[in-house]
Amino acid sequence: GAVVSQHPSRVICKSGTSVKIECRSLDFQATTMFWYRQFPKKSLMLMATSNEGSKATYEQGVEKDKFLINHASLTLSTLTVTSAHPEDSSFYICSARSTGGNQPQHFGDGTRLSIL
Amino acid sequence: AQTVTQSQPEMSVQEAETVTLSCTYDTSESDYYLFWYKQPPSRQMILVIRQEAYKQQNATENRFSVNFQKAAKSFSLKISDSQLGDAAMYFCAYREYAGKSTFGDGTTLTVKP
């Protein structure tokens, strides 16, 4: 089955640090990748959608200068949380989908980000 | 905008019994996809089952089946012969062709031994 690898699984860092999270599709080409944020026992909140080679489309209320998304290849997308603060602490999940509007999304294991 | 509603924040079921999780959605589209995802404590989202709106036949995957009522915009998930490993948070999701998914708030399922 399709595998999405997300790294790191957990990050603890000081306030003001920038953190990069990687999302890789291991056995398929991900033309579209999604980044979500999830609070404890809550639903997934879509942050942005990225298509390979294009700028990401951010959801309303998500700061694009704060959450930098790069989707440079068909197998890799990165989310960089710049100058992270305690309120950015959360669980971040990436998801990837191959070409074809009827293809299912495959999810990474998520990254637990804790800003001290 | 499409909305997905899961009216049961928590459900519990006895091992080996059957449980049904409810989901309703709102859309003006006629062609779309519906999904149920499972998120166990390990946190990875796993696709359980999916349904294409143009198909009248309800999807089934082993012990998991759906009751898709297009006119009522209802998409419930039935888990038969529940197992301890079924304990997780379940999310219903709606998606248009090539569009982004909209998730419900989730239902936490507890399986009692």
Contacts between the chains, C-beta under 8 A, distances in Angstrom:
chain1	res1	chain2	res2	distance
A	34	B	100	6.7
A	34	B	101	7.7
A	41	B	89	7.2
A	41	B	106	7.4
A	41	B	108	7.0
A	42	B	105	7.0
A	42	B	106	7.4
A	43	B	91	6.6
A	43	B	103	4.8
A	43	B	104	6.5
A	43	B	105	4.7
A	43	B	106	5.5
A	44	B	45	7.7
A	44	B	91	7.2
A	44	B	103	5.0
A	46	B	100	6.1
A	46	B	101	7.7
A	49	B	100	5.7
A	91	B	43	6.8
A	93	B	43	7.9
A	93	B	45	6.8
A	95	B	45	7.5
A	100	B	98	7.9
A	101	B	96	7.9
A	101	B	97	3.8
A	101	B	98	3.0
A	101	B	99	7.4
A	102	B	33	6.7
A	102	B	52	7.2
A	102	B	97	6.5
A	104	B	35	7.0
A	104	B	47	5.5
A	104	B	50	6.1
A	105	B	47	7.7
A	105	B	101	6.4
A	106	B	47	7.6
A	107	B	37	7.8
A	107	B	44	6.1
A	107	B	45	3.8
A	107	B	46	7.6
A	108	B	44	7.4
A	109	B	42	7.5
A	109	B	43	6.6
A	109	B	44	4.7
A	110	B	43	4.8
A	110	B	44	6.7
